[in-house]
Amino acid sequence: MSAAPDAVVDDALGGWGSSANAFSSKVREAYIEGLRDLDRVHAICEEYRAAATLDHEHDLADRQNGRRIACPVLVLWSGRGALNTWYAEVGGPLALWRTWANDVHGEPLDAGHFFPEEIPERTAEELRGFFAAAS
C-alpha cells in the first residue's frame, strides 16, 4: 500500500477540479499520511457503504414520514468540479438540498474539490456570513 495513498491524492488533485498545487506539500503529506492508516481507510469505505445502504434507508424513512431539516443549511461546492453538472437535471445542488430543507443558501466557489484549502479566506467568509445571519 506504499504508493496507493499518493495515487489517491494525486488523482483527487488532478481530476476533481483542483490543481496539482492546490495546497502546500505539508498539507498534501497530511492527506497521504491519513490514507496510510488502515483504520482511516476502513472508516472511509464504511462511510461510502453506509451512504448506499443504511443512510439511504434512513433518508427514505425521513421522506415517508415528512421529516425535513429545520435549521438553515449552507451548501458550498466546487465550481470547478462535477457537482454543477451531476445535479443539473434537478436544478443543481441548491435545488437538491431544498427537497430536504426550507432555508437553504449557498453557491459554487471558484475552486476545486479542496476549496477550503485552496481558498480558505473565501470559505471562512462564507461560513462567518452564514453563522452571523443564523444567529
C-alpha positions as CSV (number, residue, x, y, z in Angstrom):
1,M,0.0,0.0,0.0
2,S,3.0,2.3,-0.1
3,A,2.1,4.2,-3.4
4,A,-1.7,3.9,-3.1
5,P,-2.2,7.0,-0.8
6,D,0.0,9.1,-3.1
7,A,-2.1,7.9,-6.1
8,V,-5.4,8.7,-4.4
9,V,-4.3,12.2,-3.5
10,D,-2.8,12.8,-6.9
11,D,-5.9,11.6,-8.7
12,A,-8.1,13.8,-6.5
13,L,-5.9,16.8,-7.2
14,G,-5.8,16.1,-10.9
15,G,-9.3,15.1,-11.6
16,W,-11.6,16.8,-9.1
17,G,-11.2,20.4,-10.2
18,S,-8.2,21.2,-8.1
19,S,-4.8,21.9,-9.5
20,A,-1.8,19.8,-8.5
21,N,-0.5,22.6,-6.4
22,A,-3.9,23.4,-4.7
23,F,-2.2,23.2,-1.3
24,S,1.2,23.0,0.3
25,S,3.4,19.9,0.3
26,K,2.8,19.8,4.1
27,V,-1.0,19.6,3.7
28,R,-0.6,17.0,0.8
29,E,1.6,14.9,3.1
30,A,-1.0,15.1,5.9
31,Y,-3.7,13.7,3.5
32,I,-1.3,11.0,2.4
33,E,-0.4,10.1,5.9
34,G,-4.1,9.8,6.8
35,L,-4.6,7.4,3.9
36,R,-1.7,5.2,5.2
37,D,-3.7,4.5,8.4
38,L,-5.7,1.3,7.6
39,D,-8.3,2.2,10.2
40,R,-9.0,5.5,8.5
41,V,-9.2,3.9,5.1
42,H,-11.7,1.4,6.5
43,A,-13.8,4.2,8.0
44,I,-13.8,6.0,4.6
45,C,-15.0,2.8,3.0
46,E,-17.7,2.3,5.6
47,E,-18.9,5.8,5.1
48,Y,-19.4,5.2,1.4
49,R,-21.0,1.8,2.1
50,A,-23.4,3.4,4.6
51,A,-24.4,6.1,2.1
52,A,-25.5,3.5,-0.4
53,T,-27.3,1.3,2.2
54,L,-28.3,2.4,5.7
55,D,-28.2,6.1,5.1
56,H,-30.3,5.6,2.0
57,E,-32.9,3.6,4.1
58,H,-32.9,6.4,6.7
59,D,-33.4,9.0,4.0
60,L,-36.4,7.1,2.6
61,A,-38.0,6.8,6.0
62,D,-37.5,10.5,6.7
63,R,-39.2,11.4,3.4
64,Q,-42.1,8.9,4.0
65,N,-42.6,10.5,7.4
66,G,-42.4,14.1,6.2
67,R,-39.2,14.9,8.2
68,R,-37.2,17.8,6.9
69,I,-34.1,19.7,8.1
70,A,-35.4,22.5,10.3
71,C,-32.3,24.7,10.7
72,P,-30.8,26.9,8.0
73,V,-28.5,25.0,5.6
74,L,-25.4,26.3,3.9
75,V,-24.3,24.5,0.7
76,L,-20.9,25.2,-0.8
77,W,-19.4,23.2,-3.5
78,S,-16.6,23.3,-6.1
79,G,-17.4,25.5,-9.0
80,R,-14.7,23.7,-11.0
81,G,-15.9,20.2,-10.1
82,A,-18.6,17.9,-11.3
83,L,-21.4,18.9,-8.9
84,N,-22.7,21.6,-11.2
85,T,-23.3,19.1,-13.9
86,W,-24.2,16.0,-11.9
87,Y,-27.4,17.5,-10.5
88,A,-28.3,19.9,-13.3
89,E,-31.4,17.9,-14.2
90,V,-32.9,18.6,-10.7
91,G,-31.8,22.3,-10.7
92,G,-28.4,21.9,-9.2
93,P,-27.1,21.4,-5.6
94,L,-29.3,24.1,-4.1
95,A,-32.5,22.6,-5.5
96,L,-31.4,19.2,-4.4
97,W,-31.0,20.4,-0.8
98,R,-34.3,22.3,-0.9
99,T,-36.0,18.9,-1.2
100,W,-34.7,18.3,2.3
101,A,-34.8,21.8,3.9
102,N,-36.7,25.0,3.6
103,D,-34.0,27.5,4.4
104,V,-31.1,26.7,2.0
105,H,-28.4,29.1,1.0
106,G,-25.1,28.7,-0.9
107,E,-23.2,28.8,-4.1
108,P,-20.4,27.2,-6.0
109,L,-17.0,28.6,-5.1
110,D,-14.3,29.3,-7.7
111,A,-12.0,26.4,-6.7
112,G,-11.7,22.7,-6.9
113,H,-12.8,19.8,-4.6
114,F,-10.4,21.0,-1.9
115,F,-11.8,24.6,-1.8
116,P,-11.2,25.0,2.0
117,E,-7.5,24.5,1.4
118,E,-7.4,26.4,-1.9
119,I,-9.4,29.5,-0.8
120,P,-9.5,29.4,3.0
121,E,-10.3,33.1,3.4
122,R,-13.3,32.9,1.0
123,T,-14.5,29.7,2.7
124,A,-14.2,31.3,6.1
125,E,-16.1,34.4,4.8
126,E,-19.0,32.3,3.6
127,L,-19.1,30.5,7.0
128,R,-18.9,33.7,9.0
129,G,-21.7,35.2,6.9
130,F,-23.9,32.2,7.3
131,F,-23.5,31.8,11.0
132,A,-23.9,35.6,11.6
133,A,-27.2,35.5,9.7
134,A,-28.4,32.3,11.5
135,S,-27.8,33.7,15.0
